[in-house]
């Protein structure tokens, strides 16, 4: 196992969240909390800059 979890990104840590020591028991609450923590910044960034994303898409689709 890796001892330096603080150096890894959350997408690398998510598959190894099985802390019970058993391969058959998965702490789904911990996995789902990790998934929310991984996706929340992306969703917030999209919502914050949604107008810029949409204008760039519109510029790319217009034919001259």
Secondary structure, 3 states (H helix, E strand, C coil): CCCCHHHCCHHHHHHHCCCCCCCCCCCHHHHHHHHHHHHHHHHHHHHHCHHHHHHHHHHHHCCC
